[in-house]
């Protein structure tokens, strides 16, 4: 039996490349996945755009409301309206009050005084100077010289 040859074993080679059906299935799966992700991102972008539009509209509405409030405040705070409200509350304009200065003011303060007010003629205890100032104006030249 040695004459008998041993059976030849066929060597089986494994395929190293996938079949065409598997390649097509993987590509179709990737395409579906890509389209699905694209759809989800498009929806998120659209919802974010809508939120931005809503927030912008709210911002414009608040700005219009603030503008209206500022207008109402400026009208309510106008001098004519405030004067009328003061008279309604029994407030009347008052004459200015002048205080006697016991000591002369420093030279820097004297240079910034109004031109019609002569502080040098005011003497402590001089009631004429005080009454002249309280009377609504500076002391007359003739009263200062006395």
Secondary structure, DSSP 4 states (H G I P E B T S, - for coil): -TTSPPPPPPPPPPPSS--HHHHHHHHHHHHHHHHHHHHHHHHHHHHHHHHHHHHHHHHHHHHHHHHHHHHHHHHHT-HHHHHHHHHHTT--------PPPSSPPPHHHHHTS-TT--GGG--TT-HHHHHHHHTTSPPPHHHHH-
